[in-house]
Amino acid sequence: MKILIADSLSESTVAQLEKLGGDVTVDAELTTETLPGVIGDNEVLVVRSTKVTAAVIEAAPALSLIIRAGAGVNTIDIETANQRGIHVANCPGKNTDAVAELAIGHLINADRRIGNATRDMRAGKWGKKEYGKSRGLKGRTLGIIGVGSIGMAVIRRALGLEMRVIGWSRSLTEEKADDLQIGFCRTPREVASAADAVSIHLAATGDTEHFIGKDFFAAMKEGAIFINTSRGEVVDTAELKKAIEAKSLRVGLDVFENEPAAGDPEFSDSRLAEMIFSTPHIGASTDQAAEAIAAEVVNIVRSYMETGRPGNVVNIQEKSPAVNNLVVRHFNRVGVLAGVLDELRNAGINIEEMENHIFMGGQAAACSLKLDDTPSEDVLKRIGSSENVIQVSLK
């Protein structure tokens, strides 16, 4: 199996993939623009920050698995992958602690302005009077928008700082909030109005684009802290800039709308950079997270090699459109299932899912086929008439 790693992964990861039998190529200098020209006949593509566009996918006739060495898959053209029957997998939860740590780092920095104080010290300025003006975090209220694995990791750390924490998430209930020892809010705006600081932990989807915008910022307190280490697209940057000026918000961002491509050293929004504390999307960039993600990449490839089904696939249809489940118990002999499939094809019935289990001893098997239509009695009789079919049943 040919594997192309279009970003940096540890040497131990490459060695493990090769031990599995993979023919591995690593090129950390590849970009979205150059990737289509080198993807060639690789079957597996592993990326971190490099975008996988339709052009990349269309240039790869053998490609059957794309692995995002991280959690978010918004940099991958999943629609085109779906059309080509290509698995897209990710490594969820492996960078949780790293991102949570950075979110807390931004929170403390926004309160104490450590970055600005360091800059001034290096310029020979002793700003004790200016930088001594901090509110402190103990006893303050931190609002969490998005109580997933990273949001919960931030909650644990904030409680350790003796902050009061409140939260909102589509899946958050009052009972779960009680278990997490946080206050339950029914709307994001309720979080914004009650919190002294807010940390965003939302995935980038069609539903969350500019989820945090004018109304949210209007509800925030004067001088409150705003942190985003999730995805830049979930925040309306234009409205954020207005809120910073109107309400003197202290803002820490690790993610941005329209981020530069991998390898591009230029950040174009200089006005925003001057208004905030910032890092260049490094939330997951710790040695601990990198090793955890790399190990998961190996696990995904191993599963794919051994079973044909990679782990953590994000683009498999959750609910089958099948209307019937046809179960064929049969002797485990050559051509039996081919005959079943021929009968269904001739009847114009499509198979949505199929699974065949072999019983111990290898003499018999049971095949389950999920169908998009109901086979007639005649079709069932023809399938069951084979001397190698033990029983046919429609569930």
C-alpha positions in Angstrom: 0.0 0.0 0.0 1.5 3.3 -1.1 1.2 6.1 1.5 2.0 9.8 1.0 2.5 11.9 4.1 2.2 15.6 3.0 3.2 17.1 6.3 5.6 16.4 9.1 5.1 13.3 11.2 7.6 11.6 13.5 10.2 9.2 12.1 8.8 6.5 14.4 5.5 6.8 12.7 7.0 6.3 9.3 8.9 3.2 10.6 5.7 1.7 12.1 3.8 2.3 8.8 6.6 0.6 6.9 6.6 -2.3 9.3 2.9 -2.7 8.4 4.0 -3.1 4.8 3.4 0.5 3.7 5.5 2.1 0.9 5.8 5.5 2.6 6.8 8.8 1.1 7.2 11.9 3.3 7.2 15.4 1.8 6.6 18.1 4.4 7.2 20.8 1.8 4.1 20.0 -0.3 1.4 22.6 -0.6 -2.2 22.6 -1.8 -1.0 23.8 -5.2 1.8 21.2 -5.6 0.1 18.2 -4.1 -2.0 17.3 -7.3 1.2 16.9 -9.3 2.8 14.3 -6.9 -0.2 12.4 -5.5 0.1 9.9 -8.3 -0.9 6.3 -7.5 -0.8 6.7 -3.7 -3.6 4.9 -2.0 -3.4 6.7 1.4 -2.8 10.4 1.9 -2.0 11.8 5.4 -2.2 15.6 6.0 -2.1 18.0 8.9 -2.5 21.6 7.7 -2.2 21.0 3.9 -5.6 21.4 2.2 -7.0 18.5 0.2 -9.0 20.1 -2.6 -11.1 18.5 -5.4 -8.0 19.0 -7.7 -5.9 16.8 -5.4 -8.6 14.1 -5.2 -9.2 14.1 -9.0 -5.5 13.7 -9.6 -5.4 10.5 -7.5 -7.1 7.6 -9.2 -5.8 5.1 -6.6 -6.6 7.2 -3.6 -9.0 5.4 -1.2 -8.2 6.9 2.2 -7.4 10.5 3.4 -6.3 10.8 7.0 -6.4 14.2 8.8 -3.7 14.0 11.4 -5.8 16.1 13.8 -9.5 16.5 14.6 -11.0 19.0 12.2 -11.7 17.9 8.6 -12.8 21.3 7.2 -9.6 21.5 5.1 -10.6 18.4 3.1 -13.1 18.5 0.2 -15.3 15.8 1.7 -18.0 16.2 -1.0 -15.6 15.2 -3.7 -14.3 12.4 -1.6 -17.8 11.1 -1.1 -18.4 11.1 -4.9 -15.2 9.1 -5.4 -15.9 6.6 -2.6 -12.8 7.7 -0.6 -12.7 7.3 3.2 -11.9 10.4 5.2 -10.7 9.7 8.7 -9.4 11.9 11.5 -7.7 11.6 14.9 -10.3 13.0 17.4 -9.3 13.8 21.0 -5.6 13.3 20.5 -4.9 17.1 20.7 -7.4 17.8 23.4 -4.9 18.6 26.2 -2.6 20.6 24.0 -5.5 22.9 22.8 -6.9 23.2 26.3 -3.5 24.2 27.6 -3.2 26.9 25.0 -6.7 28.2 25.7 -5.8 28.6 29.3 -2.5 30.2 28.3 -4.3 32.8 26.2 -6.8 33.4 29.1 -4.0 34.1 31.5 -2.1 36.2 29.0 -5.2 38.3 28.2 -5.6 39.0 31.9 -2.0 39.7 32.7 -0.7 40.8 29.3 2.4 38.8 29.6 3.2 39.0 25.9 3.1 42.8 25.9 5.1 43.1 29.0 7.8 40.8 27.5 7.9 43.0 24.4 8.3 46.1 26.4 11.0 44.6 28.6 13.0 43.6 25.5 12.7 47.2 24.4 14.1 48.4 27.7 10.8 49.6 29.2 10.0 48.8 32.8 6.2 48.9 32.7 5.4 47.8 36.3 2.7 50.5 36.7 0.9 49.6 33.5 1.1 45.8 33.7 0.2 45.8 37.4 -3.4 46.5 36.4 -4.9 43.0 36.2 -8.2 41.7 37.5 -7.0 38.2 38.2 -8.9 35.0 37.3 -9.8 33.5 40.7 -13.5 33.9 41.4 -14.2 35.2 37.8 -16.7 33.6 35.6 -15.5 31.7 32.5 -18.1 30.9 29.8 -17.5 27.9 27.6 -19.2 27.7 24.2 -19.0 24.1 23.0 -18.7 21.5 25.7 -17.0 18.7 23.8 -13.8 17.0 24.8 -11.7 20.2 24.5 -14.3 22.3 26.2 -14.4 19.9 29.1 -10.6 19.8 29.3 -10.7 23.6 29.6 -13.4 23.4 32.3 -11.2 21.1 34.4 -8.3 23.5 34.2 -10.4 26.5 34.9 -11.9 24.9 38.0 -8.3 24.3 39.1 -7.8 28.0 38.9 -10.8 28.4 41.1 -12.9 30.1 38.5 -16.6 29.8 38.3 -17.5 28.1 35.0 -20.8 28.3 33.0 -21.4 26.7 29.6 -23.6 26.2 26.6 -23.6 23.4 24.0 -26.3 21.9 21.9 -25.8 18.6 23.7 -25.4 20.1 27.2 -28.2 19.3 29.7 -28.7 20.6 33.2 -27.8 17.1 34.6 -24.5 17.0 32.6 -23.6 20.5 33.7 -24.1 19.5 37.3 -21.8 16.5 36.7 -19.2 18.9 35.3 -19.6 21.3 38.2 -20.6 24.2 35.9 -23.6 26.4 35.5 -26.0 25.6 32.7 -26.9 28.2 30.2 -29.8 27.8 27.7 -28.3 30.1 25.0 -24.9 31.4 23.9 -26.1 34.9 24.6 -26.8 33.9 28.2 -23.2 32.8 28.5 -21.9 36.0 26.9 -23.9 38.3 29.2 -22.9 36.5 32.4 -19.2 35.7 31.8 -16.1 37.7 32.5 -14.2 35.6 30.0 -15.4 33.4 27.1 -13.6 30.5 25.4 -14.9 29.1 22.1 -14.7 25.4 21.4 -16.9 24.7 18.3 -16.3 22.6 15.2 -16.4 24.3 11.8 -19.5 23.3 10.0 -22.1 24.9 7.8 -24.2 25.5 10.9 -21.4 27.2 12.9 -20.0 29.6 10.4 -20.0 33.1 12.0 -22.0 31.5 14.9 -20.3 34.0 17.2 -21.2 37.4 15.8 -22.9 40.8 16.4 -25.5 39.6 18.9 -23.0 37.6 21.0 -20.5 40.4 21.2 -23.3 42.9 22.1 -24.1 40.8 25.1 -20.5 40.6 26.4 -19.4 42.7 29.3 -17.2 45.7 28.9 -13.6 44.7 29.1 -14.3 41.0 29.0 -11.9 38.4 27.7 -12.6 36.5 24.5 -10.6 33.4 23.5 -10.9 31.3 20.4 -8.7 28.2 19.8 -11.3 26.2 17.8 -11.8 27.4 14.2 -11.6 30.9 12.8 -14.7 30.5 10.7 -17.0 30.2 13.7 -16.3 33.9 14.6 -17.4 36.9 12.5 -14.1 38.7 12.4 -15.5 42.1 11.3 -17.9 42.1 14.2 -15.1 41.0 16.6 -13.1 44.0 15.5 -16.0 46.3 16.2 -16.6 44.8 19.6 -12.9 45.2 20.6 -13.1 48.9 19.9 -16.6 49.4 21.4 -16.2 47.3 24.5 -12.4 47.2 25.1 -12.4 43.4 24.9 -9.2 41.6 25.5 -8.9 38.9 22.8 -6.7 35.9 22.4 -6.9 34.0 19.1 -5.0 31.0 17.8 -7.3 30.6 14.8 -8.5 33.0 12.0 -10.7 33.2 9.0 -8.8 32.7 5.8 -5.6 31.5 7.4 -2.5 31.5 5.3 -1.8 28.2 3.5 0.8 25.8 5.0 4.3 27.2 4.5 3.0 30.8 3.8 4.8 33.1 6.3 2.5 36.1 5.6 -0.5 37.1 7.8 -2.5 39.7 5.9 -4.8 41.1 8.6 -2.3 43.4 10.3 -5.1 45.5 11.8 -6.5 42.5 13.7 -3.0 41.5 14.8 -2.5 44.9 16.4 -5.8 44.6 18.4 -5.3 41.1 19.9 -3.0 38.6 21.6 -2.4 35.9 19.0 -0.6 32.7 18.0 -0.4 31.2 14.5 -2.7 28.2 14.9 -0.4 26.2 17.1 -3.1 24.7 19.5 -2.3 21.1 18.7 1.5 21.7 18.3 3.0 20.0 21.3 5.2 16.9 21.3 2.7 15.0 23.4 -0.2 15.8 21.0 2.0 15.0 17.9 3.0 11.6 19.2 -0.6 10.7 20.2 -1.9 11.8 16.7 0.9 9.9 15.0 0.0 6.7 16.9 -3.6 7.1 15.9 -2.6 7.5 12.2 -0.8 4.1 12.5 -3.9 2.6 14.1 -6.2 3.8 11.3 -3.9 2.5 8.5 -3.5 -0.8 10.4 -7.3 -1.3 10.6 -7.6 -0.4 6.9 -5.0 -2.9 5.9 -6.4 -5.7 8.0 -10.1 -5.2 7.5 -10.7 -2.8 4.7 -12.4 -0.5 7.2 -10.3 2.4 8.6 -11.1 3.7 12.1 -12.6 7.2 12.8 -14.2 7.6 9.3 -16.2 10.8 9.2 -18.0 10.4 5.8 -19.9 7.1 6.1 -23.6 7.5 5.9 -24.9 7.0 9.4 -28.4 5.8 8.5 -28.7 3.4 5.6 -31.6 4.1 3.1 -32.2 0.3 3.0 -35.8 -0.8 3.5 -35.1 -4.5 4.0 -32.5 -6.8 5.5 -32.1 -10.1 3.5 -30.3 -12.8 5.4 -29.0 -15.8 3.4 -27.6 -18.7 5.3 -25.4 -20.7 3.0 -22.7 -23.3 2.6 -19.3 -21.6 2.3 -18.6 -22.4 -1.3 -17.3 -20.5 -4.4 -20.0 -18.7 -6.3 -22.9 -18.9 -3.9 -23.0 -15.2 -3.1 -22.4 -14.4 -6.8 -25.6 -16.1 -7.6 -27.5 -14.2 -4.9 -26.1 -10.9 -6.3 -27.1 -11.8 -9.8 -30.7 -12.4 -8.8 -30.8 -9.0 -7.0 -29.2 -7.2 -9.9 -31.6 -8.8 -12.4 -34.5 -7.6 -10.2 -33.1 -4.0 -10.2 -32.5 -4.1 -6.4 -29.4 -2.3 -5.1 -27.4 -3.5 -2.1 -26.7 -0.7 0.4 -24.7 -2.8 2.9 -23.4 -6.3 2.9 -21.7 -8.5 5.6 -20.8 -12.1 5.5 -19.9 -14.1 8.6 -18.2 -17.5 8.4 -19.0 -20.0 11.2 -16.3 -21.9 13.0 -15.1 -24.8 10.9 -15.5 -22.9 7.7 -18.4 -25.0 6.4 -21.3 -22.5 6.6 -21.8 -18.8 6.6 -24.5 -16.2 7.0 -24.7 -13.1 4.7 -26.7 -10.0 5.6 -27.7 -7.7 2.8 -29.4 -4.4 3.3 -31.5 -3.6 0.2 -33.1 -0.5 -1.2 -36.2 -2.4 -2.3 -38.2 -5.4 -1.4 -37.5 -8.6 -3.4 -40.5 -10.4 -4.7 -41.5 -13.9 -3.7 -40.2 -15.2 -7.0 -36.8 -13.6 -6.4 -36.6 -15.1 -2.9 -37.5 -18.5 -4.3 -34.9 -18.4 -7.0 -32.2 -17.4 -4.4 -33.4 -20.2 -2.1 -33.5 -22.8 -4.8 -29.7 -23.2 -4.9 -28.5 -26.4 -3.4 -25.8 -24.3 -1.5 -28.4 -22.0 0.2 -29.6 -23.3 3.5 -32.2 -20.6 4.2 -33.4 -17.2 3.0 -35.2 -14.8 5.2 -36.4 -11.2 4.9 -36.3 -9.1 8.0 
